[in-house]
């Protein structure tokens, strides 16, 4: 699927409802996963993606036709969509799954997003999404989606400049050696890093307006997608508690302690 025939950009922003970043994670009594009866909010990296989509429209003005957010999750995920709409998105899609359903895996999410993108009559030019979710830290969905669609991709973006005239996106990304700049043809998949921007707080008027913005509800059956997990989690346990350290008076005592711990102190 190519970009829109006209030079108006359609931006697609996948988001996820995750356990709030400030919550202390605890393993559930059954040791099958974490306790989910806690506060949830939008995945922070996805919040950055929504903010960047809105900023692109603020920079390009009328060159951006629409910003659409999408989530895959239980009924409560609708609250996360409303947050994104209050930040500035125009419309939303909610692929609803049962509350009891296991969390979709990255490949299933990528296939669902591909199906949604292919349903968009006016096409999609830019997909902006978080580089990872803070619950599973997989960091795979964006790359898988780009592979499934055969689109350009730029991961870990710290700066995004979209040129609708040339139909390219210049993306600065963070790598181990510093910064790398990629020039990507549209359509493109971009995943966001922490330093890309600082998301805005939704104002009360925008929160009220978000209640009237359209949210389309779909099921995986309507999309022809099977989200059955390919992996099985056998058991989840908390890491062992750290043993407190100790102080030594001198180097000789330190060496003695190291020998007791099985470290001989021999030079390589």
C-alpha positions as CSV (number, residue, x, y, z in Angstrom):
1,X,0.0,0.0,0.0
2,X,1.5,3.4,-1.0
3,X,1.0,6.8,0.5
4,X,-2.1,8.9,-0.2
5,X,-2.5,10.1,-3.8
6,X,-2.7,13.7,-2.5
7,X,0.0,15.2,-0.3
8,X,-2.1,15.0,2.8
9,X,-0.7,12.8,5.5
10,X,-2.6,10.2,7.4
11,X,-0.9,9.3,10.6
12,X,-1.6,6.0,12.5
13,X,-0.6,5.7,16.2
14,X,-0.9,2.3,17.9
15,X,-1.1,2.6,21.7
16,X,-1.2,0.2,24.6
17,X,-2.9,0.2,28.1
18,X,-0.2,-1.0,30.5
19,X,0.4,-1.1,34.3
20,X,1.2,2.5,35.3
21,X,5.0,3.2,35.5
22,X,4.8,4.3,39.1
23,X,3.2,1.1,40.4
24,X,5.4,-1.4,42.2
25,X,5.1,-4.6,40.3
26,X,4.1,-7.8,42.3
27,X,3.7,-11.4,41.1
28,X,0.2,-12.7,41.5
29,X,-0.5,-15.5,44.0
30,X,-0.8,-18.1,41.2
31,X,2.7,-17.2,39.9
32,X,1.3,-17.0,36.4
33,X,2.1,-13.3,35.8
34,X,1.9,-10.0,37.6
35,X,-0.9,-8.6,39.7
36,X,-3.1,-6.6,37.3
37,X,-5.5,-5.2,39.9
38,X,-3.6,-2.0,40.0
39,X,-3.6,1.4,38.3
40,X,-3.2,1.3,34.5
41,X,-2.3,4.1,32.0
42,X,-1.0,4.6,28.5
43,X,2.4,3.1,27.9
44,X,4.8,6.0,28.2
45,X,6.5,5.4,24.9
46,X,3.1,5.4,23.2
47,X,2.3,8.6,24.9
48,X,5.4,10.1,23.3
49,X,4.2,8.7,19.9
50,X,0.8,10.5,20.2
51,X,2.6,13.7,21.2
52,X,4.9,13.5,18.2
53,X,2.0,12.9,15.8
54,X,0.2,16.0,17.2
55,X,3.5,18.0,16.9
56,X,3.9,16.9,13.3
57,X,0.5,18.3,12.5
58,X,1.3,21.6,14.4
59,X,4.4,21.9,12.2
60,X,2.9,20.9,8.9
61,X,-0.6,22.5,9.5
62,X,-3.0,21.4,6.8
63,X,-0.6,18.9,5.3
64,X,-1.8,16.4,7.9
65,X,-5.3,15.1,7.2
66,X,-5.8,12.8,10.1
67,X,-4.3,11.3,13.3
68,X,-5.9,8.0,14.2
69,X,-5.0,6.0,17.3
70,X,-5.6,2.3,17.7
71,X,-5.4,-0.2,20.6
72,X,-5.9,-3.9,21.1
73,X,-7.2,-4.7,24.6
74,X,-10.1,-5.3,27.0
75,X,-13.1,-2.8,27.4
76,X,-11.1,-0.7,29.9
77,X,-8.6,0.2,27.1
78,X,-11.3,2.6,25.8
79,X,-10.1,5.0,28.6
80,X,-6.6,5.0,27.1
81,X,-8.0,5.8,23.7
82,X,-9.9,8.8,25.1
83,X,-6.7,10.1,26.7
84,X,-5.0,10.0,23.2
85,X,-8.0,11.7,21.7
86,X,-7.8,14.4,24.4
87,X,-4.1,14.9,23.5
88,X,-5.1,15.8,19.9
89,X,-5.9,12.6,17.9
90,X,-8.9,12.8,15.6
91,X,-10.4,9.3,15.9
92,X,-9.7,5.9,17.3
93,X,-10.1,2.2,16.7
94,X,-10.6,-0.3,19.5
95,X,-9.9,-3.9,18.7
96,X,-11.6,-5.4,21.7
97,X,-10.6,-8.6,23.4
98,X,-12.0,-10.3,26.5
99,X,-10.8,-9.1,29.9
100,X,-9.7,-12.7,30.6
101,X,-7.8,-13.1,27.3
102,X,-4.0,-13.4,27.5
103,X,-2.0,-10.3,26.4
104,X,-1.4,-10.4,22.6
105,X,2.2,-11.2,21.6
106,X,4.2,-8.8,19.3
107,X,3.6,-10.8,16.1
108,X,-0.1,-11.0,16.7
109,X,-0.2,-7.3,17.4
110,X,1.8,-6.6,14.2
111,X,-0.6,-8.7,12.1
112,X,-3.6,-7.0,13.6
113,X,-2.1,-3.6,12.8
114,X,-1.4,-4.6,9.3
115,X,-5.0,-5.7,8.8
116,X,-6.2,-2.4,10.2
117,X,-3.9,-0.4,8.0
118,X,-5.0,-2.3,4.9
119,X,-8.7,-1.4,5.8
120,X,-7.9,2.4,5.7
121,X,-9.5,3.6,2.5
122,X,-7.4,6.8,2.4
123,X,-4.2,4.9,3.2
124,X,-1.6,5.4,5.9
125,X,1.6,7.4,5.4
126,X,3.2,7.4,8.8
127,X,2.9,4.9,11.7
128,X,4.3,6.2,14.9
129,X,4.5,3.9,17.9
130,X,6.4,3.4,21.1
131,X,9.7,1.5,20.7
132,X,8.5,-0.9,23.4
133,X,5.8,-1.4,26.1
134,X,7.0,-1.2,29.7
135,X,5.1,-4.4,30.7
136,X,6.9,-6.9,28.5
137,X,9.7,-4.8,27.1
138,X,9.7,-6.8,23.9
139,X,10.5,-4.0,21.5
140,X,9.5,-6.0,18.5
141,X,6.1,-4.9,17.1
142,X,7.3,-1.9,15.1
143,X,10.0,-3.9,13.3
144,X,7.6,-6.8,12.7
145,X,5.0,-4.5,11.2
146,X,7.5,-2.9,8.9
147,X,8.5,-6.4,7.7
148,X,4.9,-7.5,7.2
149,X,4.1,-4.4,5.2
150,X,7.4,-4.1,3.4
151,X,7.7,-0.4,4.5
152,X,10.6,1.7,5.5
153,X,11.4,1.7,9.3
154,X,13.3,3.9,11.7
155,X,13.5,2.7,15.3
156,X,14.5,4.6,18.6
157,X,13.7,8.0,17.1
158,X,14.9,11.0,19.0
159,X,14.0,13.5,16.2
160,X,11.5,13.2,13.4
161,X,11.1,15.6,10.4
162,X,8.5,14.7,7.8
163,X,8.6,16.3,4.3
164,X,5.2,15.8,2.6
165,X,6.4,17.4,-0.6
166,X,9.3,14.9,-1.1
167,X,7.3,12.2,0.7
168,X,10.2,11.3,3.0
169,X,10.9,11.4,6.7
170,X,14.3,12.3,8.2
171,X,14.7,10.5,11.5
172,X,17.5,10.9,14.0
173,X,17.9,7.7,16.1
174,X,20.0,6.9,19.1
175,X,22.6,4.1,18.6
176,X,25.5,2.9,20.8
177,X,28.0,5.2,19.0
178,X,25.9,8.3,19.2
179,X,23.3,9.5,16.7
180,X,22.4,8.2,13.2
181,X,20.2,9.9,10.7
182,X,18.0,8.0,8.3
183,X,16.1,9.3,5.3
184,X,13.0,7.1,4.8
185,X,10.5,7.0,2.0
186,X,6.9,7.2,3.0
187,X,5.1,5.1,4.0
188,X,7.2,4.6,7.1
189,X,7.1,2.9,10.5
190,X,8.7,5.0,13.3
191,X,9.3,3.9,16.9
192,X,9.8,6.5,19.5
193,X,12.6,6.9,22.2
194,X,12.3,8.8,25.4
195,X,14.2,11.9,24.3
196,X,11.9,12.5,21.3
197,X,9.6,14.9,23.2
198,X,7.8,15.5,26.5
199,X,4.1,14.7,26.2
200,X,1.6,17.4,27.0
201,X,-1.2,17.2,29.6
202,X,-4.7,17.2,28.1
203,X,-6.7,20.3,28.9
204,X,-10.2,20.0,30.4
205,X,-11.8,21.4,27.2
206,X,-10.0,18.8,25.1
207,X,-10.9,16.0,27.5
208,X,-14.6,17.0,27.0
209,X,-14.2,17.2,23.3
210,X,-12.6,13.7,23.2
211,X,-15.8,12.2,24.5
212,X,-17.5,13.1,21.2
213,X,-14.7,11.9,18.9
214,X,-15.5,8.7,16.9
215,X,-14.2,5.4,18.2
216,X,-14.7,2.4,15.9
217,X,-15.0,-1.0,17.7
218,X,-13.8,-4.2,16.0
219,X,-13.0,-7.8,16.9
220,X,-10.2,-10.0,15.9
221,X,-12.7,-12.2,14.1
222,X,-13.8,-9.3,11.9
223,X,-10.1,-8.8,11.0
224,X,-9.5,-12.5,10.4
225,X,-6.7,-12.5,13.1
226,X,-5.9,-15.2,15.6
227,X,-4.2,-13.8,18.7
228,X,-3.7,-17.2,20.4
229,X,-0.3,-17.0,22.1
230,X,2.6,-18.9,20.5
231,X,4.5,-19.0,23.8
232,X,3.5,-20.4,27.2
233,X,4.6,-18.8,30.5
234,X,5.3,-21.7,32.9
235,X,6.0,-19.7,36.0
236,X,6.7,-16.1,37.2
237,X,8.6,-15.5,40.4
238,X,10.2,-12.5,42.0
239,X,14.0,-12.2,42.0
240,X,15.7,-13.3,45.3
241,X,16.2,-10.6,47.8
242,X,19.6,-8.9,47.8
243,X,22.0,-9.8,50.6
244,X,23.4,-6.7,52.4
245,X,27.1,-5.8,51.8
246,X,29.8,-5.4,54.4
247,X,32.7,-3.1,55.2
248,X,36.3,-4.0,55.5
249,X,39.0,-2.2,57.4
250,X,41.9,-2.7,54.9
251,X,43.1,-4.4,51.8
252,X,44.2,-7.6,53.6
253,X,40.7,-8.1,55.0
254,X,39.3,-7.4,51.5
255,X,41.5,-10.1,50.0
256,X,40.5,-12.5,52.7
257,X,36.8,-11.9,52.1
258,X,37.3,-12.4,48.3
259,X,39.0,-15.7,49.0
260,X,36.2,-16.8,51.2
261,X,33.8,-16.0,48.3
262,X,35.8,-18.2,46.0
263,X,37.7,-15.4,44.3
264,X,41.4,-16.1,44.5
265,X,42.6,-12.7,43.4
266,X,45.1,-14.2,40.9
267,X,46.0,-12.0,38.0
268,X,44.9,-13.1,34.5
